[in-house]
């Protein structure tokens, strides 16, 4: 359940990567607030778990890196429900490594899911969103705002996604279509479970978070639903960090200057 309530009654929403983590929280958040939601992913079982008990939830098996499958998903949704009001592009994958150790296959795989998937979904959904004056919400990353060690390929996809969001927002604002992104930092999901379940491995991450804790999928869902709601009707082209204050810092480590008596004359 989201912290705030929204009126999404009568709205039709597509959420990619809806079977786990952030996508599951977003899907259930929209369902809790009255929307009809098509949860999308490559595996049906987790999608069905996400929508279990919800009368307006639907599971649709789709590989977002395949244009023809994304086109079929969007057409099926529009044909079944008559319109599309919100599209949440959340599906994504991560692989790390210094660039000389990143294979061509990994490079292309990251771009095919993270960037191409966003492109296909946006391209296919825009005609319907122009009719409904709907909006797109994209899950990008703070890794698309700055650099990270050992993540050149992944960060490149996220920088591309953030740029894509801003440009599409400019082109389609004239049609009443809004496009925004939320950019998570460290969120507890299956993709990084081996870190947040290990206190020693987690410690250096927590030290860089002003609020002193990891993020939860619900933290992202709260913002995603706000960006999709009428409460954000004059917001477009934004990339909003969900990071507990991580990007408020210069990137330098935490220091204690309480007893520091140095001065500059």
Buried (B, 14 or more C-beta within 10 A) or exposed (E): EBEEEBEBEEBBBBBBBBBBBBBBBBBBBBBBBBBBBBBBBBEEEBBBBBBEEBEBBBBBEBBBBBBEBBBBBBEBBBEEBEBBBBBBBBBBBBBBBEEEEBEEEBBEBBBBBBBBBBBBBBBBBBEBBBBBEBBBBBBBBBBBBEEEEEBBBBBBBBBBBBEBBBEBBEEBEEBBBBBBBBBBBBBBBEBBEEBBEEEEEBEEBBEBBEEEEBBBBBBBBBBBBBBBBEEBEEBBBBBBBBBBEBBEEEEEEEEEEEEEEEEEE
